[in-house]
């Protein structure tokens, strides 16, 4: 079981916090702190990231943050030849655009400007941008350097960390992808000030997931300090982000390719991904679907006697406290089960399903029956 002490008060954080993801001989640093994105050029120089850095973003993000990010990336910490400035590569906004077509657009832009194996991609945006740009970096010329500047809470605490990159297929979520560690991740909570409440809430559901799998303290703090977190009070938000990142960094360092421990990060994702795919990636923000998935996983755990019902109720109360979820009453159990059968967590015909055994700890099972899933989905509100 992972166990974490409460994060430090931001009052003592004079410099960005550095957390390392250690995979074999490679170290991928995560820098976390208010204003850290303003030092992007210097921090990437310190990592010796290629001097030709191509930004991938979307028009919405770039309208809010483009000028500041471009300025930061243009400021070198060490002397050297002037960087060749290029326009950002902008792909459409939204989960339904996390496709091979968007990856192809990135390839084309890189080829047209003569990018080579010494170049780097800097992904500026949320999970869709990070996953799509990351897959392009992993596969262009068999791999070029990748850095993340995540601009959503979900990306800052989850998707930008750990090296999972990929795109969706019409038949399933993230079915096409790779493990590809970034050379650096720069997490700047100031960038969240422009984030709409619904998008911010989507990230909070992932933070709740980290509380469920590894930290009762984090779970309780999100429940206790919900208003301050929504107000983006740095004294509350920054420590919660740091703790979430520490949990994921430790898990990924121990198990990069999800052969064991890393499976706990999938808590809530089996049903959550199925809901996203069944609705063509148009209805749910990722975190909203994961919230439903966590409720389903907790319900299954209670039905099996692995989780006390009071713990399930605490999770349900917190999810309700954070805000409304899109409806699922019009979805059929059959269409969701069809997607689950194709889930990438199916190994040798067995679905590896993560359930909670208490707030702060989980276990993985591989004997879930369709009858059990049907009952859980029906209680979640789906129709037969």
Secondary structure, 3 states (H helix, E strand, C coil): CCCCCCCCCHHHCCCCEEEEEEECCEEEEEEECCCHHHHHHHHHHHCCCCCCEEEEECHHHHHHHHHHHHHHHCCCCCCCCCCCCCCCEECCCCHHHCCHHHHHHHHHHHHHCCCCCCCEEEEEECHHHHHHHHHHHHHHHHCCEEEEEECCHHHHHHHCCCCEEEEEECCEEEEEEEECCCCEEEECHHHHHHCCHHHHHHHHHHHHHHHHHHCHHHHHHHHHCHHHHHCCCHHHHHHHHHHHHHHHHHHHHHCCCCCCHHHHHHCCHHHHHHHHHHCCCCCCCHHHHHHHHHHHHHHHHHHCCCCCHHHHHHHHHHHHHHCCCCCCCCCEHHHHHHHHHCCCCEECCEECEEEEEECCEEEEECCCCHHHHHHHHHHHCCEC
